[in-house]
Amino acid sequence: MSDKTVYKLNMDIKYDYLEKIKVPEIVKNCKDKWFNQTLCKVNSSVLRLGIFEGEFHMHRHDNDDEVFFVLKEA
């Protein structure tokens, strides 16, 4: 990863309670190499979709729990 990596971080909540989330559509329309979108709120947590090209830089959040579910494009 270079110092010129551009992150597109969308922290707004895109979908409401029980609204259908069309993940394949979001992925298809993504033109960014590093993209993050908050999809919805679940209780006091949020669900985010991350799309990235190349290796992901590992980091930590001392006061938050995170779960990563990784899919690789075929």
N, C-alpha and C positions, 0 to 999 in steps of 0.2 A: 504494500500500500504506500502510495507516495503522499507527500505533504500537500499535494494539490487535489486530494480526494474531496469531492463535493457531496455533502450529505443533505438529503431532502427529508427533513423531519416534520411530519404533520402531527401535531399533538392534539388537534381538535378531534372530538368524538364524531366519527362519520355516520354511524348507524345507531338507531334508537332501539329500545327494547323490543324484541321479537321481529325486528326487521331483517329480511333475508340479506345475507352478506354474500356478494358475488365475487369470491376470491379469484376465480379464473379471469374474470373481466378486469379486475384491478391489475393482475399480473400482466395480462395482454396489453393494457394501456400504459404500463410503466415504461418510461423512456430513460429513467435515471439509473446509474450504476449502483447507487446506495440510496434506498428509499425506505422510509418508515412511516406507517400510518396507524394511528389509534383507531381501532375498528368500533369497539363498544365498551361500555362499562359493565362489569359484573360484580355486584355488591360493592366493595370498596377497592376493587382492582380494575385494571383495564387490560384489554386484549389488543395486542398490536401485531401488525403484519410487517415483516422486514424482508426486503428484496435487496440482494447485494451480489455483486460480481467479484469473484476472487475470494481471498481469505478474509475472514471476519476478525477484527482486532478484539481480543478478549479483554474484558474489563469487569469491574464489579461495582455493585451498589450495596454499601454496608447496611443500609436501613430498609432494603427492599428484597423480596424474594423474586426470582425470575425462573421461568421455565422456557427452554428452547426446544421447539419441534422443527426439525430441519428436513426439508424436502429438496431434492436435487432435480433440476430440469433434465429430462432425458434427451 
